[in-house]
Amino acid sequence: MINLADLEAAIRTALPVSHLEIEDQSSGCGESYAIVLVSEAFDGKNTLSRHRFVNDLLKAQIAQMHAFSQKTFTPKQYEDYLAKQC
């Protein structure tokens, strides 16, 4: 089982984070997480490259989960994403 604090620490230690949302989708069991991650480290990378990067970064944690989903944005993309939500 992975706890939210350990997952957050692993992400924040590995790359600059502008915004991070982590949702435990397994009712507190730590088996299924969804994240929204905004980082300038994603500049110039396509979605597949970003997801591979995050999957590699969190390989040990993901191996202990049942499910993991992610949305990754550059700061500018996240700004545009939020503007469309209104």
N, C-alpha and C positions, 0 to 999 in steps of 0.2 A: 504494500500500500504506500502511496505517495501522499504526503501532506502538502497543502497549498503553500505554506511558508517555504518549504524546501524547493518546490518547483519555482516559486518566484525568485528565490535566492540564486538558483542555477541560471535563470534567464538574465537577471540583473548583473550578475558577476561576469557574464560572457560578452555582453554587448551593451552599447548605450541605448537606454530605453526612454522614449519620449512619453509613451503611454502604454499601460499594461492592464488588461482585464483578464482575470482567471476565474473561470466558473467551474465548480465541482458539479458535474451533471449526474453524479451517482449518489445523491442525497447524503453526502458526507463520508462515503465509503472510500474515496480516493482512487476509484477505479476508472473514472471517466472525466476528462477535463476538456474544456474548450477555452482557447485563449484568443485575445485580440492583442496584437503586438505591433507597436509603432516604433520604428527605429531608423535613424539616418544610415545605419549600416546596410539597409536594404536599397539605398540609392543605386540605380544602374543594374539591379538584379530583377529578373522576371519572377513571377509567382512561383514557378516550379523550383527555381534556384533558392528562393527564400525558404520554401517549405523544406527542401532538402537540408539547407543550412540549419534550420531549427530542429529538424528530426535528428540530425547528426549531433547537434549540441546537447539534446536531451535524450540521447539514445538509452542511457541507463534508466532514466525515469520512465520513459515510454514503454520500455520492456516490462515494467511492473504494472502497467495499466491495461485495462480492457479496451478503452477507446481514447483517442486524442484527436482533436480538431483544432485548426488554427486559421486565423485571418491575419495576414501580415500587410502592413502599409508603411510607406515612407511618410514623414510628417506632412508633406504636401498632399499626398493621396488621402490621408486620414482627414485632413481639413476639408477636402472636396467631398469625401464620403459623409462627413457630418453635415455639411451644407445640404446634401441631397435628402437627408433624413427629416428635414423640417417641412 
